[in-house]
């Protein structure tokens, strides 16, 4: 495995003199012109239905509680008037659920609350209020565990990011003009992408109602997508060396025009990256990145050069697990469900020879999480934190789309202030009452990735990428810990 990684790294180094920096987004030089939505569709689907939206949120929470209580028989679902009173009396605390639960599943639930309102005529900001309300209802009334501080932040804010992406993706699938099998396929696909939108369409009859227009609230947007599949190797270097090899898939999506700033609607431009691992002992979802533009202004517009500045919402998720019993340690974990900051994007075109896209983001991290070496309580092995992040990179495409090479860099600095007492024995503390973000610490997490794509035939490309993860944590009560891990991918990519 080490030899394979060295060969891949050496190959990438040969390309480095030509490399810009990879923006972790697909590049589509020629996209279909965007078609604006029909005013009839905007009027029809823009009507607000408060009680239907609120009823869907409440009904979903009750249904989820019933499943937890009577199907899973979960202790946390054995609620009563006494448990509700205790929740209000005690107040919020930091919980100890798994990273996937706190940093992905809770935001995904927030997306369901959000889309209950979004599909009933409410806009991005208004739908966020429903996500807050749905999360608060669950935390205060639907569990007999004390309400969670991190959940009330991650669920609505992360839910707004995932929710708007799902809402717009489902919008691109729907077409109210169709009937028969095509209509069924479109409605099923939209339901899977955005369950609450699909449910709303079933409730109000839009799922089978034929109309003279598409029903799309965003018309036909410019979209570029990549699907990749291949082999992924992972190496972890700490006190001992460990490695694994398995199957990996990757999805990249760029929605909208990054330099079209006339519209001020949130998420008229966004990009998404998702990594799926089919590797022993590794989590299925290895990475999820969402960057959505909220507002933007134009800085430069020339025939071949463009630059814009804007306010962006970020959702970042990196997950791994112990590779084997050799190291018995986890390489890295990072979750950023609530992050906001300023971003600059630049493009320069040199006729038909090359295109360079670059970006730089500086963000405030409202809520984040990073792997801990010492905090092992219940299901949690990471510290909750806040801080900042800086992301930069660019992508260079040569000879139209024959070859591209790139490099990206993301730096996260996270601080954990509310820790437990330095002389406490975590094994003797009840996790139900322990109220701690984790270890008193300051952690850095750095992700550097290089990638190149070589066109093979039509829309198929050979993709080679190398990613380095480095974590450095200074603990108040323990020694400084530093670890690094590397991943290499060899994949076949299909670009739409």
C-alpha positions, 0 to 999 in steps of 0.5 A: 500500500505504501508503495502504491501511494508513493507511485501516485504521489510521484505521478502527481508531482510530475504534473504540479508545474502545470497545476492551479488549485482545485476548487473541489467543484466540476468545471463545465465550460459550456452549459445550457442557457438557464431558463427563467421560471414561469410567472404562473408557477411562481404565483401558484407554488408561492402561496403560503400555507402556514397550518399545512407546513406547521402540521407537517412539522408537528406530525413528523416529530410525533411520527418519529417519536412513535417509531422510536418508542414503539418500534425501537423501544428506545429509553429516550422516547419514554416521555411524560409530563414529568420529563417535559417539566424536567427538560424545561427546568434543567435546560440545555447541555452538550450531548454525547451522540456519535458524530454521524448523529449530531453532525449529519443526521440532525441536520438532515432532520432539520432539512425535513422541517425546513422543506415542510415550510419550503414546499408550502410557499415559504422562502429560505429565511422563513423556512429556517424558522420552521426548522428552529421550531421543529428542532425546539419541539423535539428537544423540549418535548419528544425526548426524556433526555435533557435538551441538547445545545449542539442539536438546537444549533446544528439541526436548523442551520445545517438543515437549511443548507441540506434542505435548500440543496434538496429542494432545488434538486427536486425542483429540477426533476419535477415537470407538471406537464407530464403524465403516465410512467414518466410522471410517476418516475419524476414524482418518485425521484423528487420524493426521494430527494426531498421527502417533505416536498413529495409528501406535500405534493401528495397531500395537496394533489399536485403529485398527479395534477397535470398543468400547462407549465412545468411547475418549476420554481427555478426554471431550468438552471445551469448544472454541471455534475460528475460521478466517479467510482474506483479504488481508494487507499487510506493510510494512517500514521500515528504511533504505528502505521495502518492502511486499507484498500477499498471501493469509493464513489464520489459525486460533485455538483455545481448549480447555477452560474458562479458569476451571475450576481443579479439575483440576490436569492440564497442558493442561486449558486451552490456546489456539493461534494459527497464521498461514499466509501465501500471499505471495511470498518469505514463509515459509508458517508466519508465526506459531504461539503456544501457551499451555498451563496447567500448574497454576492456582488460583482467585482470584475467583468471583462470578456475573459476575466470575472470576479465576484465576492459574496456571503456563503454558507458552509456545511463540512463533514469528514468521517473515518473510523479505526482502520484495523486492530493494528493502530486501534485509533481513528484517523480523523473526524470533523463536522461543521454544520454551522459556518458562514463567511466571505468568499471570492471567486475568480475566472480567467479564460485564455481562448481555447488553451486553458481556463483557470477558476480560483476561490478563497473563503474565510469563515466563522465556525459557529459550531464544529467538532473535531476528533479527540484523543481523550474524550471517550464518553458514551458514543462520542469521541470528539470535541465540540467547538467553534472557531474559523476556517480558511479554504482556497484553491483553483482548477485549471482546464487545458485544451477545452476539456482534454485535461485538468489539474488542481489543488485545494487546501482547507484549514480549520482552527477549532477551540473547545472552552467548556471542558470537564474538570482536569481531575475527573474520571470520565468513566465514573461520570454519568454521561446523561448529566455531563455538560462538556464540549469535550477536552479543553483544547485548540485543534487544527485540521488541514485537508490538502487535495491534488487531482488530475483528470485525463479525457479518455472517451467522450464524457469519460475521464481517468481521475487520479487524486491524493488527499492529505489529512493532518490534525494537530491538537494542543490540550490544556490538561494533556500533551500535544497530539499530532497525526496525519493520514493520506488517501489516494484514489484512482477512479473512472469519472463521468461528467455531465 
